[in-house]
């Protein structure tokens, strides 16, 4: 269930998997690395800010392109 809080769209781990194909495990790793900052529900479940996921994925794609360009140079 998508939820909007303070103009931020929040997604559950299931929604993120469905939309982006990212596993719960990957999200937790990124959280431990300080790359994502989920919001906890009163029941303790994680909700991720959609914009944070989008920005992180764009950064990862950019890094991959830079690596590929460096290999071909």
C-alpha positions as CSV (number, residue, x, y, z in Angstrom):
1,X,0.0,0.0,0.0
2,X,1.5,3.3,-1.1
3,X,1.4,6.0,1.5
4,X,2.2,9.6,1.2
5,X,3.7,11.4,4.2
6,X,4.8,15.0,4.2
7,X,4.8,15.0,0.3
8,X,6.9,11.8,0.3
9,X,5.7,8.6,-1.2
10,X,6.5,5.7,1.1
11,X,6.8,2.1,-0.2
12,X,6.9,-1.2,1.5
13,X,9.6,-3.8,0.7
14,X,7.0,-5.8,-1.3
15,X,6.1,-2.8,-3.4
16,X,9.8,-2.0,-4.0
17,X,10.3,-5.6,-5.2
18,X,7.3,-5.4,-7.5
19,X,8.3,-2.0,-9.0
20,X,12.1,-2.2,-9.1
21,X,12.9,-5.9,-8.6
22,X,15.0,-5.1,-5.5
23,X,15.0,-7.7,-2.7
24,X,14.4,-7.0,1.0
25,X,18.0,-8.1,1.6
26,X,19.5,-5.5,-0.8
27,X,17.4,-2.8,0.9
28,X,18.7,-3.8,4.4
29,X,22.3,-3.8,3.1
30,X,21.9,-0.3,1.7
31,X,20.3,0.7,5.0
32,X,23.2,-0.6,7.0
33,X,25.6,1.3,4.6
34,X,23.7,4.5,5.3
35,X,22.4,4.8,1.8
36,X,18.7,4.5,2.7
37,X,16.8,5.7,5.7
38,X,13.5,3.9,6.1
39,X,10.7,5.1,8.2
40,X,9.3,2.6,10.7
41,X,5.6,2.1,11.1
42,X,4.2,1.8,14.7
43,X,4.4,-2.0,14.1
44,X,8.1,-1.8,13.2
45,X,7.8,-2.4,9.5
46,X,10.1,-0.5,7.2
47,X,8.8,2.1,4.7
48,X,11.2,3.6,2.1
49,X,10.9,7.0,0.5
50,X,10.4,6.4,-3.2
51,X,12.6,9.4,-4.1
52,X,15.5,7.9,-2.1
53,X,15.2,4.6,-4.0
54,X,15.1,6.5,-7.4
55,X,18.1,8.6,-6.6
56,X,20.1,5.6,-5.4
57,X,19.3,3.6,-8.5
58,X,20.2,6.5,-10.7
59,X,23.6,6.9,-8.9
60,X,24.3,3.2,-9.3
61,X,23.5,3.3,-13.0
62,X,25.8,6.4,-13.4
63,X,28.6,4.6,-11.6
64,X,28.3,1.6,-13.9
65,X,28.4,3.8,-17.0
66,X,31.6,5.5,-15.7
67,X,33.2,2.1,-15.0
68,X,32.3,0.8,-18.5
69,X,33.6,4.0,-20.2
70,X,36.9,3.7,-18.2
71,X,37.3,0.1,-19.4
72,X,36.9,1.1,-23.1
73,X,39.2,4.1,-22.9
